[in-house]
Amino acid sequence: MKRISSRLLHLPLALAAATFCGAAVPAGATEFKGDYTVTYLGLPVAQSSLRSRIDGKDYTIEGTVRSAGLGAIFDDTQATLDVRGQLSGGGAVPARAHSDYRQNKKKKTLTISFSGGNVVGTQETPPPKPRAADWIAVSPSQLRSVADPLSALLVRADSIDKVCAKPLRMFDGAMRADLVLDRQKQETVKLSGYEGPSITCNARFSPLAGYRASKKSVKFMRDKSRISITFAPLGTTGVYAPVRASVGTQIGTLYLEARHVEMID
């Protein structure tokens, strides 16, 4: 069986963090926490515990994630996440996205700095290895009007039927990619902490740069992966966040589910 690496889990875990930030709560609440599970064939492969705070226009997402169950057998991965930014008319605009990864005995620290929606710096320790000959480099123009994967999944829209209208522009420190959304259906969802309208978008993964042209996993995600994301409104802010997701990968489909979400007094 293929290893379930931190890179493979990146998208569903980003969805978990954005789901947590978007949980519907009573008026006046500013801080929330939640626990999430990513499953494969009904078995857990990763678990995440996340804490979010919204203070006026400022937002913060902090959390931990680790491989679990079947995932831990093949790949021991742990990570901490810390994203900070502001909510604006265009959605979530990050100022800083920081992550610490430990995959087996290897450790990595990554910080992405933003200004006005543009990437202005990336610090990675240890530094990346020399790029292969078929590496597709990211151009400066591709780092404008982008967000880290967590922030990109908080969508600003005038109405729920417009949530799937715009691509989600992401940069994870190496890869620059878009999630191109296409509306599928609207329905009422019942979840822990939220009951109300939602819209499900089919998503197409479109890698632009920051990867090897021969990378099989990227080709699969681009050409064959089926991704589905269900968004629900974040109160009356006009911001919509994921509440459920599935991501097709080379090993099979990964499913994101919330196990527990609550407001912190």
C-alpha positions as CSV (number, residue, x, y, z in Angstrom):
1,M,0.0,0.0,0.0
2,K,1.2,3.5,-0.8
3,R,2.4,5.7,2.1
4,I,-0.2,8.2,3.5
5,S,2.0,11.2,3.7
6,S,1.5,14.7,5.1
7,R,1.4,16.0,1.5
8,L,-1.4,13.6,0.6
9,L,-3.4,14.7,3.6
10,H,-2.8,18.4,3.1
11,L,-6.1,19.2,1.2
12,P,-8.5,17.3,3.5
13,L,-6.8,18.7,6.6
14,A,-7.0,22.2,5.2
15,L,-10.7,21.5,4.7
16,A,-10.9,20.4,8.3
17,A,-9.5,23.7,9.5
18,A,-11.7,25.8,7.3
19,T,-14.7,23.7,8.4
20,F,-13.9,24.4,12.0
21,C,-13.5,28.1,11.4
22,G,-16.9,28.2,9.7
23,A,-18.9,26.4,12.3
24,A,-22.2,28.2,13.1
25,V,-22.4,29.3,16.7
26,P,-24.6,31.6,18.8
27,A,-24.2,35.4,18.4
28,G,-21.4,36.8,20.4
29,A,-19.2,33.7,20.4
30,T,-15.7,34.3,19.2
31,E,-13.7,31.1,19.9
32,F,-14.4,27.5,19.0
33,K,-12.7,24.1,19.1
34,G,-13.4,20.9,17.2
35,D,-12.1,17.4,16.5
36,Y,-12.1,15.9,13.0
37,T,-11.3,12.5,11.4
38,V,-10.1,11.8,7.9
39,T,-11.1,8.2,6.9
40,Y,-10.2,5.8,4.1
41,L,-12.4,2.7,3.5
42,G,-14.2,3.6,6.7
43,L,-11.0,3.5,8.7
44,P,-9.3,6.5,10.3
45,V,-6.0,7.7,8.7
46,A,-5.7,11.1,10.4
47,Q,-7.1,13.1,13.3
48,S,-7.1,16.8,13.9
49,S,-7.9,19.1,16.8
50,L,-8.4,22.7,15.9
51,R,-9.1,26.0,17.6
52,S,-10.4,29.1,15.9
53,R,-10.9,32.7,17.0
54,I,-12.8,35.5,15.2
55,D,-12.3,39.0,16.7
56,G,-14.0,41.6,14.5
57,K,-12.3,41.3,11.2
58,D,-9.3,39.3,12.6
59,Y,-9.2,35.6,12.4
60,T,-6.9,33.0,13.8
61,I,-6.8,29.2,13.2
62,E,-4.5,27.0,15.3
63,G,-4.4,23.3,15.5
64,T,-2.7,19.9,15.5
65,V,-3.0,17.0,13.1
66,R,-1.5,13.5,13.2
67,S,-1.8,10.3,11.3
68,A,-3.9,7.7,13.1
69,G,-5.1,4.1,12.7
70,L,-4.4,2.8,9.2
71,G,-2.4,6.0,8.4
72,A,-0.1,5.6,11.4
73,I,0.9,2.1,10.3
74,F,2.3,3.3,7.0
75,D,3.4,6.9,7.8
76,D,3.9,8.6,11.2
77,T,3.0,12.3,10.6
78,Q,2.3,15.1,13.0
79,A,1.9,18.8,12.4
80,T,0.9,22.0,14.1
81,L,-0.8,24.8,12.1
82,D,-1.1,28.6,12.8
83,V,-2.8,30.9,10.3
84,R,-3.7,34.6,11.0
85,G,-5.3,37.2,8.8
86,Q,-8.4,39.4,8.3
87,L,-11.8,38.9,6.8
88,S,-12.5,41.4,4.0
89,G,-15.1,41.9,1.2
90,G,-13.1,39.4,-0.9
91,G,-13.0,36.7,1.7
92,A,-10.2,35.7,4.1
93,V,-6.9,37.5,3.5
94,P,-4.0,35.9,5.4
95,A,-1.1,37.7,6.9
96,R,0.9,34.7,8.0
97,A,0.6,30.9,7.7
98,H,3.0,28.8,9.8
99,S,3.3,25.0,10.0
100,D,5.6,22.6,11.8
101,Y,5.7,19.1,10.3
102,R,7.3,15.9,11.6
103,Q,7.1,13.0,9.2
104,N,8.7,9.9,10.7
105,K,12.1,11.3,11.9
106,K,12.1,14.2,9.5
107,K,11.1,17.7,10.7
108,K,10.2,20.8,8.6
109,T,9.1,24.3,9.5
110,L,7.4,26.5,7.0
111,T,6.2,30.1,7.2
112,I,4.4,32.0,4.4
113,S,4.1,35.8,4.7
114,F,1.5,37.8,2.9
115,S,0.8,41.5,2.3
116,G,-2.4,42.7,0.7
117,G,-3.3,39.2,-0.6
118,N,0.2,38.7,-2.2
119,V,2.9,36.4,-1.0
120,V,5.9,38.4,0.1
121,G,8.1,35.8,1.6
122,T,8.6,32.1,2.3
123,Q,10.9,30.6,4.9
124,E,11.5,26.8,5.1
125,T,13.7,24.9,7.5
126,P,15.5,22.8,6.4
127,P,15.6,24.6,2.9
128,P,14.2,22.6,0.0
129,K,16.5,20.3,-1.9
130,P,17.8,21.3,-5.4
131,R,14.9,21.1,-7.8
132,A,14.8,18.5,-10.5
133,A,15.2,19.3,-14.2
134,D,11.4,19.0,-14.8
135,W,10.4,21.3,-11.9
136,I,7.9,23.9,-12.9
137,A,8.9,27.1,-11.1
138,V,6.4,29.5,-9.6
139,S,6.5,33.0,-11.2
140,P,6.1,36.2,-9.2
141,S,2.8,36.9,-11.0
142,Q,1.4,33.6,-9.8
143,L,1.9,34.7,-6.1
144,R,-0.5,37.6,-6.4
145,S,-4.1,37.5,-5.1
146,V,-3.5,34.1,-3.4
147,A,-4.0,32.5,0.0
148,D,-2.8,29.6,2.0
149,P,-5.0,26.5,1.6
150,L,-6.9,27.1,4.9
151,S,-7.7,30.7,4.2
152,A,-8.6,30.1,0.6
153,L,-11.5,27.8,1.6
154,L,-13.3,30.6,3.4
155,V,-15.4,31.9,0.5
156,R,-17.1,35.3,0.3
157,A,-20.3,35.4,-1.9
158,D,-23.4,37.6,-2.2
159,S,-25.6,34.6,-2.0
160,I,-25.3,30.8,-1.5
161,D,-25.9,30.1,-5.2
162,K,-22.7,32.1,-6.1
163,V,-20.3,30.2,-3.8
164,C,-19.1,27.9,-6.5
165,A,-18.6,30.7,-9.0
166,K,-14.9,31.6,-8.4
167,P,-11.8,29.4,-8.3
168,L,-9.9,29.1,-5.0
169,R,-6.4,30.3,-5.5
170,M,-3.9,28.6,-3.2
171,F,-0.2,28.6,-2.4
172,D,1.2,26.0,0.2
173,G,4.8,27.2,0.2
174,A,5.8,25.2,-2.8
175,M,2.9,24.5,-5.1
176,R,0.6,27.1,-6.7
177,A,-2.7,25.6,-7.5
178,D,-6.4,26.4,-8.1
179,L,-9.5,24.6,-7.0
180,V,-12.0,25.3,-9.8
181,L,-15.5,24.9,-8.4
182,D,-18.7,23.9,-10.2
183,R,-22.1,24.0,-8.5
184,Q,-23.7,20.6,-7.8
185,K,-26.7,20.9,-5.5
186,Q,-28.3,22.9,-2.6
187,E,-29.8,21.2,0.4
188,T,-30.3,21.5,4.2
189,V,-27.6,19.9,6.3
190,K,-27.7,18.8,10.0
191,L,-24.4,18.8,11.8
192,S,-23.1,19.3,15.3
193,G,-23.2,23.1,15.7
194,Y,-25.1,23.8,12.5
195,E,-28.4,23.1,10.8
196,G,-29.4,25.1,7.7
197,P,-28.7,25.7,4.0
198,S,-25.7,24.4,2.2
199,I,-24.3,24.1,-1.3
200,T,-22.1,21.3,-2.6
201,C,-19.5,22.1,-5.2
202,N,-17.6,19.7,-7.4
203,A,-14.0,20.8,-7.5
204,R,-11.3,20.3,-10.1
205,F,-7.7,20.5,-8.9
206,S,-5.6,22.6,-11.3
207,P,-1.9,22.7,-10.5
208,L,-0.1,25.7,-12.0
209,A,3.5,25.6,-10.8
210,G,5.7,24.4,-7.9
211,Y,5.8,20.7,-8.7
212,R,7.6,18.2,-10.9
213,A,6.0,17.7,-14.3
214,S,6.5,14.0,-14.0
215,K,4.9,13.7,-10.5
216,K,2.3,10.9,-10.7
217,S,0.3,12.0,-7.6
218,V,-0.1,15.5,-9.1
219,K,-1.1,14.1,-12.4
220,F,-3.7,11.9,-10.7
221,M,-5.1,14.9,-8.7
222,R,-5.3,17.0,-11.9
223,D,-6.7,14.4,-14.3
224,K,-8.7,11.8,-12.3
225,S,-9.4,13.1,-8.8
226,R,-13.0,13.6,-7.8
227,I,-13.4,16.3,-5.1
228,S,-16.6,17.4,-3.5
229,I,-16.9,20.2,-0.9
230,T,-20.1,21.2,0.9
231,F,-20.2,24.9,2.1
232,A,-22.5,26.5,4.6
233,P,-22.9,30.2,5.6
234,L,-20.9,31.6,8.5
235,G,-23.7,33.5,10.2
236,T,-24.7,36.6,8.3
237,T,-21.2,37.6,7.3
238,G,-21.5,36.6,3.7
239,V,-18.6,34.1,4.2
240,Y,-19.2,30.4,3.5
241,A,-17.0,27.6,4.9
242,P,-16.8,23.8,4.2
243,V,-18.8,21.5,6.4
244,R,-18.1,18.2,4.6
245,A,-15.6,17.0,1.9
246,S,-14.3,14.1,0.0
247,V,-11.1,13.9,-2.0
248,G,-10.1,11.3,-4.5
249,T,-6.4,10.2,-4.3
250,Q,-4.2,7.5,-5.7
251,I,-5.0,5.3,-2.7
252,G,-8.7,5.9,-2.9
253,T,-11.2,8.5,-1.6
254,L,-10.5,10.3,1.7
255,Y,-13.5,11.6,3.6
256,L,-13.5,14.4,6.1
257,E,-16.0,14.3,9.0
258,A,-16.4,16.4,12.1
259,R,-16.6,14.4,15.3
260,H,-17.1,17.2,17.8
261,V,-17.5,21.0,17.5
262,E,-18.2,23.4,20.4
263,M,-18.0,27.0,21.5
264,I,-15.4,27.9,24.1
265,D,-16.8,30.2,26.9
